[in-house]
Amino acid sequence: MPDEKKVVIKLELCQWKQSNYDESEPEMQEGVLSFIDVGSFKIDPPSFLIDSNEILDVKVHDENKSVEIILMGTDDVGKVSIVAQDIYWEGC
């Protein structure tokens, strides 16, 4: 639907890089992160290309329902900022 106000990001996460990783778990976790009723979506710098980037940091701000994802690109670092009413994770 064109007026749905939804952002969907397909992710493949490296669980083995986490400090609390248990070797009995899979090394990788695939899933879909869905942002529902999006009020704002911004990529900074605007020329930053999102494609197989490494996630450097994620900040969740409950007070204004926003998420900032810092990504390492090929030649630079970018930030994705999303304000949404609801966020859902669905593992594949």
mmCIF file of the C-alpha atoms, coordinates in Angstrom:
data_MODEL
# 
_entry.id   MODEL 
# 
loop_
_atom_site.group_PDB 
_atom_site.id 
_atom_site.type_symbol 
_atom_site.label_atom_id 
_atom_site.label_alt_id 
_atom_site.label_comp_id 
_atom_site.label_asym_id 
_atom_site.label_entity_id 
_atom_site.label_seq_id 
_atom_site.pdbx_PDB_ins_code 
_atom_site.Cartn_x 
_atom_site.Cartn_y 
_atom_site.Cartn_z 
_atom_site.occupancy 
_atom_site.B_iso_or_equiv 
_atom_site.pdbx_formal_charge 
_atom_site.auth_seq_id 
_atom_site.auth_comp_id 
_atom_site.auth_asym_id 
_atom_site.auth_atom_id 
_atom_site.pdbx_PDB_model_num 
ATOM 1  C CA . MET A 1 1  ? 0.000  0.000   0.000  1.00 0.00 ? 1  MET A CA 1 
ATOM 2  C CA . PRO A 1 2  ? 1.471  3.380   -0.980 1.00 0.00 ? 2  PRO A CA 1 
ATOM 3  C CA . ASP A 1 3  ? 0.342  5.207   2.187  1.00 0.00 ? 3  ASP A CA 1 
ATOM 4  C CA . GLU A 1 4  ? 1.326  2.485   4.645  1.00 0.00 ? 4  GLU A CA 1 
ATOM 5  C CA . LYS A 1 5  ? 4.255  4.390   6.262  1.00 0.00 ? 5  LYS A CA 1 
ATOM 6  C CA . LYS A 1 6  ? 6.357  1.251   6.676  1.00 0.00 ? 6  LYS A CA 1 
ATOM 7  C CA . VAL A 1 7  ? 10.109 0.591   6.391  1.00 0.00 ? 7  VAL A CA 1 
ATOM 8  C CA . VAL A 1 8  ? 11.340 -3.008  6.078  1.00 0.00 ? 8  VAL A CA 1 
ATOM 9  C CA . ILE A 1 9  ? 15.018 -3.937  6.392  1.00 0.00 ? 9  ILE A CA 1 
ATOM 10 C CA . LYS A 1 10 ? 16.262 -7.464  5.652  1.00 0.00 ? 10 LYS A CA 1 
ATOM 11 C CA . LEU A 1 11 ? 19.282 -8.263  7.836  1.00 0.00 ? 11 LEU A CA 1 
ATOM 12 C CA . GLU A 1 12 ? 21.873 -10.990 8.197  1.00 0.00 ? 12 GLU A CA 1 
ATOM 13 C CA . LEU A 1 13 ? 23.453 -10.584 11.626 1.00 0.00 ? 13 LEU A CA 1 
ATOM 14 C CA . CYS A 1 14 ? 26.818 -12.046 12.700 1.00 0.00 ? 14 CYS A CA 1 
ATOM 15 C CA . GLN A 1 15 ? 25.959 -13.589 16.067 1.00 0.00 ? 15 GLN A CA 1 
ATOM 16 C CA . TRP A 1 16 ? 29.495 -14.957 16.446 1.00 0.00 ? 16 TRP A CA 1 
ATOM 17 C CA . LYS A 1 17 ? 30.833 -11.393 16.804 1.00 0.00 ? 17 LYS A CA 1 
ATOM 18 C CA . GLN A 1 18 ? 28.743 -10.753 19.931 1.00 0.00 ? 18 GLN A CA 1 
ATOM 19 C CA . SER A 1 19 ? 30.403 -10.967 23.360 1.00 0.00 ? 19 SER A CA 1 
ATOM 20 C CA . ASN A 1 20 ? 27.665 -13.257 24.683 1.00 0.00 ? 20 ASN A CA 1 
ATOM 21 C CA . TYR A 1 21 ? 27.793 -15.657 21.694 1.00 0.00 ? 21 TYR A CA 1 
ATOM 22 C CA . ASP A 1 22 ? 27.294 -19.324 22.581 1.00 0.00 ? 22 ASP A CA 1 
ATOM 23 C CA . GLU A 1 23 ? 28.965 -21.739 20.133 1.00 0.00 ? 23 GLU A CA 1 
ATOM 24 C CA . SER A 1 24 ? 25.880 -23.977 20.251 1.00 0.00 ? 24 SER A CA 1 
ATOM 25 C CA . GLU A 1 25 ? 23.937 -21.189 18.450 1.00 0.00 ? 25 GLU A CA 1 
ATOM 26 C CA . PRO A 1 26 ? 24.082 -20.548 14.686 1.00 0.00 ? 26 PRO A CA 1 
ATOM 27 C CA . GLU A 1 27 ? 26.866 -18.151 13.632 1.00 0.00 ? 27 GLU A CA 1 
ATOM 28 C CA . MET A 1 28 ? 24.485 -16.066 11.504 1.00 0.00 ? 28 MET A CA 1 
ATOM 29 C CA . GLN A 1 29 ? 20.892 -14.908 12.085 1.00 0.00 ? 29 GLN A CA 1 
ATOM 30 C CA . GLU A 1 30 ? 18.701 -13.767 9.204  1.00 0.00 ? 30 GLU A CA 1 
ATOM 31 C CA . GLY A 1 31 ? 15.553 -11.783 9.728  1.00 0.00 ? 31 GLY A CA 1 
ATOM 32 C CA . VAL A 1 32 ? 13.392 -8.831  8.836  1.00 0.00 ? 32 VAL A CA 1 
ATOM 33 C CA . LEU A 1 33 ? 13.175 -5.657  10.918 1.00 0.00 ? 33 LEU A CA 1 
ATOM 34 C CA . SER A 1 34 ? 9.890  -3.844  10.238 1.00 0.00 ? 34 SER A CA 1 
ATOM 35 C CA . PHE A 1 35 ? 9.138  -0.274  11.292 1.00 0.00 ? 35 PHE A CA 1 
ATOM 36 C CA . ILE A 1 36 ? 5.397  0.475   11.358 1.00 0.00 ? 36 ILE A CA 1 
ATOM 37 C CA . ASP A 1 37 ? 3.672  3.884   11.225 1.00 0.00 ? 37 ASP A CA 1 
ATOM 38 C CA . VAL A 1 38 ? 6.931  5.654   10.305 1.00 0.00 ? 38 VAL A CA 1 
ATOM 39 C CA . GLY A 1 39 ? 7.003  9.367   11.040 1.00 0.00 ? 39 GLY A CA 1 
ATOM 40 C CA . SER A 1 40 ? 10.556 9.981   9.794  1.00 0.00 ? 40 SER A CA 1 
ATOM 41 C CA . PHE A 1 41 ? 13.218 8.104   7.780  1.00 0.00 ? 41 PHE A CA 1 
ATOM 42 C CA . LYS A 1 42 ? 16.607 9.660   7.039  1.00 0.00 ? 42 LYS A CA 1 
ATOM 43 C CA . ILE A 1 43 ? 19.947 8.455   5.646  1.00 0.00 ? 43 ILE A CA 1 
ATOM 44 C CA . ASP A 1 44 ? 22.958 10.642  6.407  1.00 0.00 ? 44 ASP A CA 1 
ATOM 45 C CA . PRO A 1 45 ? 24.858 11.460  4.279  1.00 0.00 ? 45 PRO A CA 1 
ATOM 46 C CA . PRO A 1 46 ? 22.120 11.286  1.611  1.00 0.00 ? 46 PRO A CA 1 
ATOM 47 C CA . SER A 1 47 ? 24.601 9.722   -0.852 1.00 0.00 ? 47 SER A CA 1 
ATOM 48 C CA . PHE A 1 48 ? 25.350 6.781   1.514  1.00 0.00 ? 48 PHE A CA 1 
ATOM 49 C CA . LEU A 1 49 ? 24.529 3.442   -0.148 1.00 0.00 ? 49 LEU A CA 1 
ATOM 50 C CA . ILE A 1 50 ? 23.109 0.699   2.054  1.00 0.00 ? 50 ILE A CA 1 
ATOM 51 C CA . ASP A 1 51 ? 24.300 -2.680  0.777  1.00 0.00 ? 51 ASP A CA 1 
ATOM 52 C CA . SER A 1 52 ? 25.945 -5.376  2.903  1.00 0.00 ? 52 SER A CA 1 
ATOM 53 C CA . ASN A 1 53 ? 27.238 -2.861  5.433  1.00 0.00 ? 53 ASN A CA 1 
ATOM 54 C CA . GLU A 1 54 ? 28.638 -3.665  8.851  1.00 0.00 ? 54 GLU A CA 1 
ATOM 55 C CA . ILE A 1 55 ? 26.516 -2.359  11.728 1.00 0.00 ? 55 ILE A CA 1 
ATOM 56 C CA . LEU A 1 56 ? 28.791 -0.427  14.079 1.00 0.00 ? 56 LEU A CA 1 
ATOM 57 C CA . ASP A 1 57 ? 26.188 0.708   16.618 1.00 0.00 ? 57 ASP A CA 1 
ATOM 58 C CA . VAL A 1 58 ? 22.459 0.830   17.246 1.00 0.00 ? 58 VAL A CA 1 
ATOM 59 C CA . LYS A 1 59 ? 20.841 3.381   19.531 1.00 0.00 ? 59 LYS A CA 1 
ATOM 60 C CA . VAL A 1 60 ? 17.216 3.097   20.609 1.00 0.00 ? 60 VAL A CA 1 
ATOM 61 C CA . HIS A 1 61 ? 15.571 6.190   22.067 1.00 0.00 ? 61 HIS A CA 1 
ATOM 62 C CA . ASP A 1 62 ? 12.356 5.088   23.767 1.00 0.00 ? 62 ASP A CA 1 
ATOM 63 C CA . GLU A 1 63 ? 11.310 8.620   24.686 1.00 0.00 ? 63 GLU A CA 1 
ATOM 64 C CA . ASN A 1 64 ? 10.773 9.659   21.050 1.00 0.00 ? 64 ASN A CA 1 
ATOM 65 C CA . LYS A 1 65 ? 10.427 6.137   19.551 1.00 0.00 ? 65 LYS A CA 1 
ATOM 66 C CA . SER A 1 66 ? 13.487 6.537   17.348 1.00 0.00 ? 66 SER A CA 1 
ATOM 67 C CA . VAL A 1 67 ? 16.282 4.219   16.245 1.00 0.00 ? 67 VAL A CA 1 
ATOM 68 C CA . GLU A 1 68 ? 19.705 5.231   14.921 1.00 0.00 ? 68 GLU A CA 1 
ATOM 69 C CA . ILE A 1 69 ? 21.784 2.636   13.077 1.00 0.00 ? 69 ILE A CA 1 
ATOM 70 C CA . ILE A 1 70 ? 25.434 3.507   12.372 1.00 0.00 ? 70 ILE A CA 1 
ATOM 71 C CA . LEU A 1 71 ? 26.824 1.607   9.361  1.00 0.00 ? 71 LEU A CA 1 
ATOM 72 C CA . MET A 1 72 ? 30.308 1.164   7.912  1.00 0.00 ? 72 MET A CA 1 
ATOM 73 C CA . GLY A 1 73 ? 30.267 1.644   4.142  1.00 0.00 ? 73 GLY A CA 1 
ATOM 74 C CA . THR A 1 74 ? 32.970 0.903   1.609  1.00 0.00 ? 74 THR A CA 1 
ATOM 75 C CA . ASP A 1 75 ? 34.510 4.370   1.924  1.00 0.00 ? 75 ASP A CA 1 
ATOM 76 C CA . ASP A 1 76 ? 32.556 6.082   4.695  1.00 0.00 ? 76 ASP A CA 1 
ATOM 77 C CA . VAL A 1 77 ? 30.242 5.795   7.679  1.00 0.00 ? 77 VAL A CA 1 
ATOM 78 C CA . GLY A 1 78 ? 26.513 6.436   7.426  1.00 0.00 ? 78 GLY A CA 1 
ATOM 79 C CA . LYS A 1 79 ? 23.593 6.780   9.770  1.00 0.00 ? 79 LYS A CA 1 
ATOM 80 C CA . VAL A 1 80 ? 20.024 5.617   9.301  1.00 0.00 ? 80 VAL A CA 1 
ATOM 81 C CA . SER A 1 81 ? 17.510 7.348   11.577 1.00 0.00 ? 81 SER A CA 1 
ATOM 82 C CA . ILE A 1 82 ? 13.935 6.101   11.851 1.00 0.00 ? 82 ILE A CA 1 
ATOM 83 C CA . VAL A 1 83 ? 11.063 7.313   14.020 1.00 0.00 ? 83 VAL A CA 1 
ATOM 84 C CA . ALA A 1 84 ? 8.223  4.779   14.172 1.00 0.00 ? 84 ALA A CA 1 
ATOM 85 C CA . GLN A 1 85 ? 5.381  3.815   16.465 1.00 0.00 ? 85 GLN A CA 1 
ATOM 86 C CA . ASP A 1 86 ? 6.215  0.077   16.389 1.00 0.00 ? 86 ASP A CA 1 
ATOM 87 C CA . ILE A 1 87 ? 9.208  -2.106  15.540 1.00 0.00 ? 87 ILE A CA 1 
ATOM 88 C CA . TYR A 1 88 ? 9.031  -5.851  14.890 1.00 0.00 ? 88 TYR A CA 1 
ATOM 89 C CA . TRP A 1 89 ? 11.777 -8.449  14.393 1.00 0.00 ? 89 TRP A CA 1 
ATOM 90 C CA . GLU A 1 90 ? 10.940 -11.658 12.556 1.00 0.00 ? 90 GLU A CA 1 
ATOM 91 C CA . GLY A 1 91 ? 13.724 -14.232 12.327 1.00 0.00 ? 91 GLY A CA 1 
ATOM 92 C CA . CYS A 1 92 ? 13.891 -16.395 9.200  1.00 0.00 ? 92 CYS A CA 1 
# 
